[in-house]
Amino acid sequence: IQGVLFPWLITIWLAQPGERVGLGQMMAMLPMLLLLLFGGAAADKRELRGHLLRLQAAIALPSLALIFVILTGTLGYWTVVAYAVAVSIVGAFVIPARDSALTHVAEHSGIPLGRAITIANATQYGSQIVGLTLGGFAAVVGPAPLLIAQVAIVVLAVFATSHIAQQPPHPREAAKATFRAAAREIGDGLREAFGSDRIRPVVSLMFGASILFMGVFMVLLPLLVRDVYGASSGAIAAVNICFMAGVVVGSVTLTVRRAIRRQGRTMMCSLAVSWLALIALHFAPPLWAVYAIMFLWGSASGVSMSASRGIVQEAAPRSHRARILSVYQLAQIGGAPIGALLIGFVVGWVGVLDAMWLPVVTGALLWVVVLLFTPLWRIER
């Protein structure tokens, strides 16, 4: 829901220019960049079920606060940004805890980890399609009912999490957490990640891609919908739904096929589809063609996400798993504040359509560098 609601609020409801859209999206993602590694360190030291339950309850509070602000008629740009920042702070602790819990659940259920990852990806993005569909009604029902729906869904998540088994920390990591200890353990997690020939190239490529492509989703696509096609929240939702539907199809396809053997090669080839999609969008095709392009892009991304996460999750030792997964998640989204701000100013400089050449050209250069100077292309299961 927030994937549509937040950009709709600042782009259409509050009618902000590209620079302020980029600034708002950067501010919304900044806590994730700063706190995600601490979230991984915290998850490695805590019983994960109880930790997740507390975090999921906390993430409902910003939505409740924003409902109050809307009902009192005092909604403004910085209030919306503050709401998104608060959600991002809690999310930085939720994501590594959730991903680490998946490994435990797979082990206890006897499901191969690679299959569990693809099922989780398909479920996650399938659920996001439902949320994006609800978000598409923002222009019809207004923001308050959608925020109420968010709170109700969080309550559902708390109920679901309460039904998984307790997941105590690894005995080596069960000491009482302090800020100094967390900082030291983050360093341990970074050394483990960047000391691995399998994890280091994945993390490096994902971070570069997040700078280039997260800004596209957070800034460029909402502005494309508004300025080129003259549409509103429904089209913003539809663009994201088509992408997510593609991710689900790509992930589900992997669940019915045998496990990917050439994981690195699969990841890199799938990632290259992003440039082709942006080149096609540059020529402002009809809106129905935009939806088709986003679906194909999402299908390739679903394959890339499953392959990259499989490499990292299989290579991560249990004692450092949440921290390494937080490094991976940080690589996936950590470049978003930079990308959002950069894309926002590039759009103001050259326009929406020409701004698409920035991620295309720089992304191709990054891909060639990774191919020539890392072993990622040769990594196999």
PERA-V127284 format. One record per run of one state. SS is the DSSP state (a for helix, b for strand, c for the rest). FROM is the first residue (numbers start at 1). TO is the last residue. If there is no record, write none. Layout:
ss;from;to
SS;FROM;TO
SS;FROM;TO
//
This chain:
ss;from;to
c;1;1
a;2;13
c;14;17
a;18;44
c;45;47
a;48;58
c;59;60
a;61;71
c;72;76
a;77;109
c;110;112
a;113;135
c;136;137
a;138;141
c;142;142
a;143;161
c;162;170
a;171;173
c;174;178
a;179;194
c;195;198
a;199;228
c;229;232
a;233;256
c;257;262
a;263;282
c;283;286
a;287;315
c;316;317
a;318;333
c;334;335
a;336;350
c;351;355
a;356;373
c;374;375
a;376;378
c;379;381
//
